[in-house]
Amino acid sequence: MSAADELARKIADHLRIGEGTGAAWNIEIEEAREGYARIAMVVRADMLNGHRTCHGGMIFSLADTAFAYACNSRNVETVAQNATIAFLAPGREGDRLVAECREQALTGRSGVYAATVTNQKGEKIAVFQGLSRSIGGAVLKGD
């Protein structure tokens, strides 16, 4: 593993510890490297909507979290400037959803990222696109 990828993993771990959703939803960081993150969570009953499928906000948040880990991976504080999602299939209670986010382009302070959310069968649940904006400063101070 490269030094850049090791730093990206440290940053993802740091961000997860600092967010309430990571622990509350049992988000697992499967992999984090420069410009990339793959995370997972299991859909619980308290994550369902009135149709008894995974609430779209939960799916969006999972993809957005992978996006956050990927776009902050270079240790420059970065936030979402815009994000969209297309829901393709429902998530069900007990499904293990995986969000995989990849950097598509990085120019100046702006980056474009694409994420897919799949279930344990590899079926696409959603596709997400995020536009990031770096705001300066280090995520991990002293690194």
mmCIF file of the C-alpha atoms, coordinates in Angstrom:
data_MODEL
# 
_entry.id   MODEL 
# 
loop_
_atom_site.group_PDB 
_atom_site.id 
_atom_site.type_symbol 
_atom_site.label_atom_id 
_atom_site.label_alt_id 
_atom_site.label_comp_id 
_atom_site.label_asym_id 
_atom_site.label_entity_id 
_atom_site.label_seq_id 
_atom_site.pdbx_PDB_ins_code 
_atom_site.Cartn_x 
_atom_site.Cartn_y 
_atom_site.Cartn_z 
_atom_site.occupancy 
_atom_site.B_iso_or_equiv 
_atom_site.pdbx_formal_charge 
_atom_site.auth_seq_id 
_atom_site.auth_comp_id 
_atom_site.auth_asym_id 
_atom_site.auth_atom_id 
_atom_site.pdbx_PDB_model_num 
ATOM 1   C CA . MET A 1 1   ? 0.000   0.000  0.000   1.00 0.00 ? 1   MET A CA 1 
ATOM 2   C CA . SER A 1 2   ? 1.354   3.423  -0.941  1.00 0.00 ? 2   SER A CA 1 
ATOM 3   C CA . ALA A 1 3   ? 1.864   6.208  1.605   1.00 0.00 ? 3   ALA A CA 1 
ATOM 4   C CA . ALA A 1 4   ? -0.933  8.174  -0.097  1.00 0.00 ? 4   ALA A CA 1 
ATOM 5   C CA . ASP A 1 5   ? -3.327  5.231  0.291   1.00 0.00 ? 5   ASP A CA 1 
ATOM 6   C CA . GLU A 1 6   ? -2.312  4.731  3.931   1.00 0.00 ? 6   GLU A CA 1 
ATOM 7   C CA . LEU A 1 7   ? -3.096  8.393  4.575   1.00 0.00 ? 7   LEU A CA 1 
ATOM 8   C CA . ALA A 1 8   ? -6.449  8.055  2.810   1.00 0.00 ? 8   ALA A CA 1 
ATOM 9   C CA . ARG A 1 9   ? -7.370  5.156  5.123   1.00 0.00 ? 9   ARG A CA 1 
ATOM 10  C CA . LYS A 1 10  ? -6.354  7.159  8.222   1.00 0.00 ? 10  LYS A CA 1 
ATOM 11  C CA . ILE A 1 11  ? -8.533  10.029 7.028   1.00 0.00 ? 11  ILE A CA 1 
ATOM 12  C CA . ALA A 1 12  ? -11.548 7.773  6.409   1.00 0.00 ? 12  ALA A CA 1 
ATOM 13  C CA . ASP A 1 13  ? -11.156 6.230  9.878   1.00 0.00 ? 13  ASP A CA 1 
ATOM 14  C CA . HIS A 1 14  ? -10.843 9.701  11.412  1.00 0.00 ? 14  HIS A CA 1 
ATOM 15  C CA . LEU A 1 15  ? -13.969 10.970 9.646   1.00 0.00 ? 15  LEU A CA 1 
ATOM 16  C CA . ARG A 1 16  ? -15.972 7.883  10.626  1.00 0.00 ? 16  ARG A CA 1 
ATOM 17  C CA . ILE A 1 17  ? -15.040 8.286  14.291  1.00 0.00 ? 17  ILE A CA 1 
ATOM 18  C CA . GLY A 1 18  ? -16.130 11.932 14.195  1.00 0.00 ? 18  GLY A CA 1 
ATOM 19  C CA . GLU A 1 19  ? -19.559 11.332 12.670  1.00 0.00 ? 19  GLU A CA 1 
ATOM 20  C CA . GLY A 1 20  ? -22.545 10.055 14.592  1.00 0.00 ? 20  GLY A CA 1 
ATOM 21  C CA . THR A 1 21  ? -23.938 8.168  11.616  1.00 0.00 ? 21  THR A CA 1 
ATOM 22  C CA . GLY A 1 22  ? -20.918 5.902  11.206  1.00 0.00 ? 22  GLY A CA 1 
ATOM 23  C CA . ALA A 1 23  ? -21.342 4.293  14.602  1.00 0.00 ? 23  ALA A CA 1 
ATOM 24  C CA . ALA A 1 24  ? -25.148 4.499  14.650  1.00 0.00 ? 24  ALA A CA 1 
ATOM 25  C CA . TRP A 1 25  ? -25.462 2.695  11.328  1.00 0.00 ? 25  TRP A CA 1 
ATOM 26  C CA . ASN A 1 26  ? -22.511 0.328  11.866  1.00 0.00 ? 26  ASN A CA 1 
ATOM 27  C CA . ILE A 1 27  ? -20.821 1.583  8.726   1.00 0.00 ? 27  ILE A CA 1 
ATOM 28  C CA . GLU A 1 28  ? -17.811 -0.549 7.845   1.00 0.00 ? 28  GLU A CA 1 
ATOM 29  C CA . ILE A 1 29  ? -14.944 0.898  5.838   1.00 0.00 ? 29  ILE A CA 1 
ATOM 30  C CA . GLU A 1 30  ? -13.928 -1.908 3.502   1.00 0.00 ? 30  GLU A CA 1 
ATOM 31  C CA . GLU A 1 31  ? -11.307 0.068  1.607   1.00 0.00 ? 31  GLU A CA 1 
ATOM 32  C CA . ALA A 1 32  ? -10.089 3.638  1.346   1.00 0.00 ? 32  ALA A CA 1 
ATOM 33  C CA . ARG A 1 33  ? -7.342  4.930  -0.875  1.00 0.00 ? 33  ARG A CA 1 
ATOM 34  C CA . GLU A 1 34  ? -6.557  8.184  -2.639  1.00 0.00 ? 34  GLU A CA 1 
ATOM 35  C CA . GLY A 1 35  ? -9.691  9.228  -4.565  1.00 0.00 ? 35  GLY A CA 1 
ATOM 36  C CA . TYR A 1 36  ? -11.584 6.048  -3.663  1.00 0.00 ? 36  TYR A CA 1 
ATOM 37  C CA . ALA A 1 37  ? -13.682 4.562  -0.865  1.00 0.00 ? 37  ALA A CA 1 
ATOM 38  C CA . ARG A 1 38  ? -15.834 1.459  -0.418  1.00 0.00 ? 38  ARG A CA 1 
ATOM 39  C CA . ILE A 1 39  ? -18.059 1.196  2.641   1.00 0.00 ? 39  ILE A CA 1 
ATOM 40  C CA . ALA A 1 40  ? -20.966 -1.008 3.729   1.00 0.00 ? 40  ALA A CA 1 
ATOM 41  C CA . MET A 1 41  ? -23.895 -1.202 6.118   1.00 0.00 ? 41  MET A CA 1 
ATOM 42  C CA . VAL A 1 42  ? -26.669 -3.698 6.811   1.00 0.00 ? 42  VAL A CA 1 
ATOM 43  C CA . VAL A 1 43  ? -30.237 -2.391 6.435   1.00 0.00 ? 43  VAL A CA 1 
ATOM 44  C CA . ARG A 1 44  ? -32.106 -2.613 9.741   1.00 0.00 ? 44  ARG A CA 1 
ATOM 45  C CA . ALA A 1 45  ? -35.819 -2.268 10.516  1.00 0.00 ? 45  ALA A CA 1 
ATOM 46  C CA . ASP A 1 46  ? -35.302 1.295  11.798  1.00 0.00 ? 46  ASP A CA 1 
ATOM 47  C CA . MET A 1 47  ? -33.881 2.253  8.371   1.00 0.00 ? 47  MET A CA 1 
ATOM 48  C CA . LEU A 1 48  ? -37.070 1.359  6.478   1.00 0.00 ? 48  LEU A CA 1 
ATOM 49  C CA . ASN A 1 49  ? -39.661 3.733  5.059   1.00 0.00 ? 49  ASN A CA 1 
ATOM 50  C CA . GLY A 1 50  ? -43.442 3.313  5.066   1.00 0.00 ? 50  GLY A CA 1 
ATOM 51  C CA . HIS A 1 51  ? -43.211 0.844  2.174   1.00 0.00 ? 51  HIS A CA 1 
ATOM 52  C CA . ARG A 1 52  ? -40.912 -1.333 4.318   1.00 0.00 ? 52  ARG A CA 1 
ATOM 53  C CA . THR A 1 53  ? -37.961 -0.754 1.981   1.00 0.00 ? 53  THR A CA 1 
ATOM 54  C CA . CYS A 1 54  ? -34.754 1.061  2.815   1.00 0.00 ? 54  CYS A CA 1 
ATOM 55  C CA . HIS A 1 55  ? -35.423 4.779  3.119   1.00 0.00 ? 55  HIS A CA 1 
ATOM 56  C CA . GLY A 1 56  ? -33.908 6.688  0.201   1.00 0.00 ? 56  GLY A CA 1 
ATOM 57  C CA . GLY A 1 57  ? -32.249 9.065  2.636   1.00 0.00 ? 57  GLY A CA 1 
ATOM 58  C CA . MET A 1 58  ? -30.306 6.163  4.130   1.00 0.00 ? 58  MET A CA 1 
ATOM 59  C CA . ILE A 1 59  ? -29.109 5.058  0.694   1.00 0.00 ? 59  ILE A CA 1 
ATOM 60  C CA . PHE A 1 60  ? -28.179 8.631  -0.217  1.00 0.00 ? 60  PHE A CA 1 
ATOM 61  C CA . SER A 1 61  ? -26.326 9.046  3.080   1.00 0.00 ? 61  SER A CA 1 
ATOM 62  C CA . LEU A 1 62  ? -24.360 5.842  2.551   1.00 0.00 ? 62  LEU A CA 1 
ATOM 63  C CA . ALA A 1 63  ? -23.264 7.003  -0.919  1.00 0.00 ? 63  ALA A CA 1 
ATOM 64  C CA . ASP A 1 64  ? -22.557 10.508 0.414   1.00 0.00 ? 64  ASP A CA 1 
ATOM 65  C CA . THR A 1 65  ? -20.371 9.063  3.167   1.00 0.00 ? 65  THR A CA 1 
ATOM 66  C CA . ALA A 1 66  ? -18.294 7.097  0.654   1.00 0.00 ? 66  ALA A CA 1 
ATOM 67  C CA . PHE A 1 67  ? -18.050 10.330 -1.358  1.00 0.00 ? 67  PHE A CA 1 
ATOM 68  C CA . ALA A 1 68  ? -16.815 12.198 1.732   1.00 0.00 ? 68  ALA A CA 1 
ATOM 69  C CA . TYR A 1 69  ? -14.113 9.628  2.409   1.00 0.00 ? 69  TYR A CA 1 
ATOM 70  C CA . ALA A 1 70  ? -12.978 9.658  -1.232  1.00 0.00 ? 70  ALA A CA 1 
ATOM 71  C CA . CYS A 1 71  ? -12.906 13.437 -1.695  1.00 0.00 ? 71  CYS A CA 1 
ATOM 72  C CA . ASN A 1 72  ? -11.110 14.108 1.609   1.00 0.00 ? 72  ASN A CA 1 
ATOM 73  C CA . SER A 1 73  ? -8.522  11.401 0.930   1.00 0.00 ? 73  SER A CA 1 
ATOM 74  C CA . ARG A 1 74  ? -5.701  13.826 0.116   1.00 0.00 ? 74  ARG A CA 1 
ATOM 75  C CA . ASN A 1 75  ? -5.946  15.461 3.562   1.00 0.00 ? 75  ASN A CA 1 
ATOM 76  C CA . VAL A 1 76  ? -7.518  18.677 2.317   1.00 0.00 ? 76  VAL A CA 1 
ATOM 77  C CA . GLU A 1 77  ? -10.826 19.561 3.966   1.00 0.00 ? 77  GLU A CA 1 
ATOM 78  C CA . THR A 1 78  ? -13.437 19.070 1.279   1.00 0.00 ? 78  THR A CA 1 
ATOM 79  C CA . VAL A 1 79  ? -17.233 19.279 1.296   1.00 0.00 ? 79  VAL A CA 1 
ATOM 80  C CA . ALA A 1 80  ? -20.056 18.433 -1.066  1.00 0.00 ? 80  ALA A CA 1 
ATOM 81  C CA . GLN A 1 81  ? -21.045 21.284 -3.341  1.00 0.00 ? 81  GLN A CA 1 
ATOM 82  C CA . ASN A 1 82  ? -23.718 19.297 -5.150  1.00 0.00 ? 82  ASN A CA 1 
ATOM 83  C CA . ALA A 1 83  ? -24.903 15.692 -5.268  1.00 0.00 ? 83  ALA A CA 1 
ATOM 84  C CA . THR A 1 84  ? -27.560 13.730 -7.129  1.00 0.00 ? 84  THR A CA 1 
ATOM 85  C CA . ILE A 1 85  ? -28.780 10.165 -6.901  1.00 0.00 ? 85  ILE A CA 1 
ATOM 86  C CA . ALA A 1 86  ? -30.880 7.849  -9.049  1.00 0.00 ? 86  ALA A CA 1 
ATOM 87  C CA . PHE A 1 87  ? -32.629 5.039  -7.187  1.00 0.00 ? 87  PHE A CA 1 
ATOM 88  C CA . LEU A 1 88  ? -32.769 1.891  -9.293  1.00 0.00 ? 88  LEU A CA 1 
ATOM 89  C CA . ALA A 1 89  ? -34.061 -0.828 -6.958  1.00 0.00 ? 89  ALA A CA 1 
ATOM 90  C CA . PRO A 1 90  ? -35.209 -1.063 -3.347  1.00 0.00 ? 90  PRO A CA 1 
ATOM 91  C CA . GLY A 1 91  ? -32.969 -2.041 -0.480  1.00 0.00 ? 91  GLY A CA 1 
ATOM 92  C CA . ARG A 1 92  ? -34.592 -4.540 1.877   1.00 0.00 ? 92  ARG A CA 1 
ATOM 93  C CA . GLU A 1 93  ? -34.241 -5.240 5.566   1.00 0.00 ? 93  GLU A CA 1 
ATOM 94  C CA . GLY A 1 94  ? -31.205 -7.458 6.059   1.00 0.00 ? 94  GLY A CA 1 
ATOM 95  C CA . ASP A 1 95  ? -29.528 -6.365 2.811   1.00 0.00 ? 95  ASP A CA 1 
ATOM 96  C CA . ARG A 1 96  ? -25.855 -5.507 3.032   1.00 0.00 ? 96  ARG A CA 1 
ATOM 97  C CA . LEU A 1 97  ? -25.482 -2.344 0.987   1.00 0.00 ? 97  LEU A CA 1 
ATOM 98  C CA . VAL A 1 98  ? -22.073 -1.398 -0.375  1.00 0.00 ? 98  VAL A CA 1 
ATOM 99  C CA . ALA A 1 99  ? -21.280 2.120  -1.604  1.00 0.00 ? 99  ALA A CA 1 
ATOM 100 C CA . GLU A 1 100 ? -18.230 2.365  -3.831  1.00 0.00 ? 100 GLU A CA 1 
ATOM 101 C CA . CYS A 1 101 ? -17.059 5.851  -4.797  1.00 0.00 ? 101 CYS A CA 1 
ATOM 102 C CA . ARG A 1 102 ? -14.402 6.789  -7.359  1.00 0.00 ? 102 ARG A CA 1 
ATOM 103 C CA . GLU A 1 103 ? -12.914 10.105 -8.278  1.00 0.00 ? 103 GLU A CA 1 
ATOM 104 C CA . GLN A 1 104 ? -13.689 10.987 -11.892 1.00 0.00 ? 104 GLN A CA 1 
ATOM 105 C CA . ALA A 1 105 ? -11.915 14.341 -12.158 1.00 0.00 ? 105 ALA A CA 1 
ATOM 106 C CA . LEU A 1 106 ? -10.070 16.767 -9.902  1.00 0.00 ? 106 LEU A CA 1 
ATOM 107 C CA . THR A 1 107 ? -9.265  20.276 -11.084 1.00 0.00 ? 107 THR A CA 1 
ATOM 108 C CA . GLY A 1 108 ? -8.255  23.058 -8.738  1.00 0.00 ? 108 GLY A CA 1 
ATOM 109 C CA . ARG A 1 109 ? -10.639 23.083 -5.775  1.00 0.00 ? 109 ARG A CA 1 
ATOM 110 C CA . SER A 1 110 ? -13.396 21.045 -7.493  1.00 0.00 ? 110 SER A CA 1 
ATOM 111 C CA . GLY A 1 111 ? -13.759 17.313 -7.953  1.00 0.00 ? 111 GLY A CA 1 
ATOM 112 C CA . VAL A 1 112 ? -16.313 15.013 -9.553  1.00 0.00 ? 112 VAL A CA 1 
ATOM 113 C CA . TYR A 1 113 ? -17.062 11.628 -7.988  1.00 0.00 ? 113 TYR A CA 1 
ATOM 114 C CA . ALA A 1 114 ? -19.280 8.712  -8.992  1.00 0.00 ? 114 ALA A CA 1 
ATOM 115 C CA . ALA A 1 115 ? -20.634 6.153  -6.554  1.00 0.00 ? 115 ALA A CA 1 
ATOM 116 C CA . THR A 1 116 ? -22.682 3.020  -6.938  1.00 0.00 ? 116 THR A CA 1 
ATOM 117 C CA . VAL A 1 117 ? -24.680 1.338  -4.215  1.00 0.00 ? 117 VAL A CA 1 
ATOM 118 C CA . THR A 1 118 ? -25.164 -2.406 -4.582  1.00 0.00 ? 118 THR A CA 1 
ATOM 119 C CA . ASN A 1 119 ? -26.644 -5.146 -2.432  1.00 0.00 ? 119 ASN A CA 1 
ATOM 120 C CA . GLN A 1 120 ? -25.051 -8.437 -1.392  1.00 0.00 ? 120 GLN A CA 1 
ATOM 121 C CA . LYS A 1 121 ? -26.097 -9.983 -4.732  1.00 0.00 ? 121 LYS A CA 1 
ATOM 122 C CA . GLY A 1 122 ? -24.253 -7.270 -6.666  1.00 0.00 ? 122 GLY A CA 1 
ATOM 123 C CA . GLU A 1 123 ? -27.528 -5.703 -7.860  1.00 0.00 ? 123 GLU A CA 1 
ATOM 124 C CA . LYS A 1 124 ? -27.360 -1.942 -8.373  1.00 0.00 ? 124 LYS A CA 1 
ATOM 125 C CA . ILE A 1 125 ? -29.582 -0.132 -5.907  1.00 0.00 ? 125 ILE A CA 1 
ATOM 126 C CA . ALA A 1 126 ? -28.538 3.430  -6.790  1.00 0.00 ? 126 ALA A CA 1 
ATOM 127 C CA . VAL A 1 127 ? -26.034 5.563  -8.665  1.00 0.00 ? 127 VAL A CA 1 
ATOM 128 C CA . PHE A 1 128 ? -24.767 8.821  -7.190  1.00 0.00 ? 128 PHE A CA 1 
ATOM 129 C CA . GLN A 1 129 ? -22.729 11.705 -8.523  1.00 0.00 ? 129 GLN A CA 1 
ATOM 130 C CA . GLY A 1 130 ? -21.087 14.290 -6.302  1.00 0.00 ? 130 GLY A CA 1 
ATOM 131 C CA . LEU A 1 131 ? -19.293 17.560 -6.934  1.00 0.00 ? 131 LEU A CA 1 
ATOM 132 C CA . SER A 1 132 ? -16.779 18.414 -4.230  1.00 0.00 ? 132 SER A CA 1 
ATOM 133 C CA . ARG A 1 133 ? -15.196 21.704 -3.223  1.00 0.00 ? 133 ARG A CA 1 
ATOM 134 C CA . SER A 1 134 ? -12.067 21.918 -1.117  1.00 0.00 ? 134 SER A CA 1 
ATOM 135 C CA . ILE A 1 135 ? -12.279 24.526 1.633   1.00 0.00 ? 135 ILE A CA 1 
ATOM 136 C CA . GLY A 1 136 ? -8.661  24.364 2.764   1.00 0.00 ? 136 GLY A CA 1 
ATOM 137 C CA . GLY A 1 137 ? -6.958  23.143 5.877   1.00 0.00 ? 137 GLY A CA 1 
ATOM 138 C CA . ALA A 1 138 ? -5.962  19.620 6.747   1.00 0.00 ? 138 ALA A CA 1 
ATOM 139 C CA . VAL A 1 139 ? -8.397  16.916 7.817   1.00 0.00 ? 139 VAL A CA 1 
ATOM 140 C CA . LEU A 1 140 ? -5.646  15.354 9.944   1.00 0.00 ? 140 LEU A CA 1 
ATOM 141 C CA . LYS A 1 141 ? -3.618  18.099 11.548  1.00 0.00 ? 141 LYS A CA 1 
ATOM 142 C CA . GLY A 1 142 ? 0.122   17.458 11.515  1.00 0.00 ? 142 GLY A CA 1 
ATOM 143 C CA . ASP A 1 143 ? 0.041   14.910 8.641   1.00 0.00 ? 143 ASP A CA 1 
# 
